[in-house]
Amino acid sequence: MNPLQGKLVRLRAFEPEDDPVVLGWLNDPEVQQHHGTRYPRGLAEFRRRNENPQGIRYSSANFAVEALDDGKLVGEVWLGCEHPEMRVGDLGITIGDKSRWDKGYGTDTMRTVCRFGFEMMNLHRIELHVFSENLRARRAYQKAGFREEGLLREAVFKFGHYMDDVVMGLLEGELILD
């Protein structure tokens, strides 16, 4: 089984032609409603900040998410482990193609990247933070096996109000593949 492929998506390296698409997501308020990004970005700044001469590595595995049916870029996902001795990965995801929302792409991306993390990166635990109001993402994470482990009350200020930050975790052996 290909560790970078799920039922609906394939994880791949980013290409320069992906930059304008990802930048469009970063500047789309609807996509970024539940994301940490707050300020608009230009293409030159985006490319400069994303230059990474070391490429994908254990501490920062950033993947483009491509739909299997048509090969289009639908999102991005990041999984990193800053302290290998802990075997704990931090995860972030954006499904930026709004036409793919509520169609299983987020759940399949989560299952694929977590399988990669456990099987290829030798992680024992994967964790993430999600805004409490982001019900779509929370459902996708739960379908993959993530459990809510904590709540940081009113920890995020965005769009003129405070939101809770939900901490979720998944242990090796808890991944739900179907």
N, C-alpha and C positions, 0 to 999 in steps of 0.2 A: 504494500500500500504506500502510495506517495505521501510523505509526511507534510507536504505543502498543498495538498489538494483535499477538498471536502466534496460534498454532493453538489453544491451550487457554485463554489468559489475555488480559486487557486491563489495562493500567496506567491508573490514574485518580487523581485527587486524593482525599485523605482527607476524609470527612464526619464531623461530630460523632457520629453514630450508630455509627461504626466503633470509637470509643474503648473501649467495654466489651469488644468482641471482641478487640482487640489487647491490652488489659490482661489478659485471660484467658490469652493466649499468654505474656505476660511473666511471669505467675505460675504457669505450668505447668512443673514441673521437667523433664518429658520433652521439651517443645518447647525449653526453654532449656538442655538438656544441652550443646549445642554452640554456645551463644551467650554473649556477654560479660556478660549480665545475671546478677547474683548475689542481689539482695535483692528481696523482695516490694514491690509498689507499690500504692498506693490510687488510686482514680479521680481525686480532686481533685489529687493531686500529679502524676499522669500528664498530666492536661489542662494544668496550669500549666507543666510542663516542655516540653510540645509546642506551646505558643502560639508562632506564627510569623507576625508581622504582614506579613512580606515575601513569604510564600508560596513556591511552588516557584521556584527560581532555579538558575543555573549552578553555584554552589558547594554547593548542597544540594537536589538533586531527589529528594524522597521520595515514593514512589508506593504507593498501595494496589494489591494484586494481586487482581483479580476473575476468577472462572471464567466463561468464555464460555457454558458450557452452562446454568447456572442463575443467574448474576449474583451469586453469593455471594462474600464476602470470604474469600480463602484464604491471603493472606500480605501481606508488605510488602517493598519493595526500595528501597534508597537508592543513588544515584550522585551523587558530588560531585567538583568540581574546584576546589580552593582556589587554584591558581596557573595561570590560563589560558594563560600563555606556555609552560607545560610540556606542555599538552594531555594530561595524565594524570588519569584518573578513579579514585576509590576506590569500591569497591562493597561493599554488604552486603545480605543477603537473609535472610528468614525465611518459610518456608511453615509457617504456624501451624496450619492445619486438618489435623490428623493423618489424617483420612480421605482426603486427597489425596496423602499420601506414597507414593512409589514408583509414581506414575502419570503422570510426565512433567511435572507442573506446575512443579517447580523448574527443570528444563532449559529448558522453554519460557519461563519468566520470565527466565532468564539470557540466552537468545537475544534476547528482545524488548528487554530493557533495554540490552543491549550494542549492538544495532542502533540503538536510539534514541541512545545515547551517541556512536556513530560518525557517524550520519547527521544528527542534530539538534544535538548539542553540539560537533561537530567535534573529538572526542577522537582521539588517535592510539594511546593505550594505556589499558587498564583493568586494574587490579590489585585483589587481595583477599587477605585472610588467612583461613585455615581451620584449625581444630584437626585435628591429624593423625588423631585417632580418628573424625572425622566422614566416614566412607567414602561415605555416601549423597551428601553435598554435593560431595565431591571428584569423584565419578563424573559428577554433573550438570555441574560446571564443565568437566570434560574433554570431555564430549559437545558442549559449546558451543565448544570450541577452546582453552580455557585450558591453559597448561602450567605445571608445577611449576618454579619458578625458584630456590627457596631454602628453607632450613629453619632456623628459630630453635629451637634445642634447649631443651627444658624451659622454654619461655618463658611458659607459662600454668599457673597453679595453680587447680584447681577440683575439687570433689568429693573433696578429700583427696589428690590426687596431681598431679604435674606432667605436662603434655602438650607435645608439640612444636607449633609454629605454622608451618604451611606457607604460603609466599608463592607466589601464582599470578598469571600475567599473560597478557594477550591483546592482540595488536597489531592495528591496523587492517588488514583484509584476511585475518585468520586466523579470523574468526567462522564456525563451522559451523552452517548453518541447518537441515540435515536429518540 
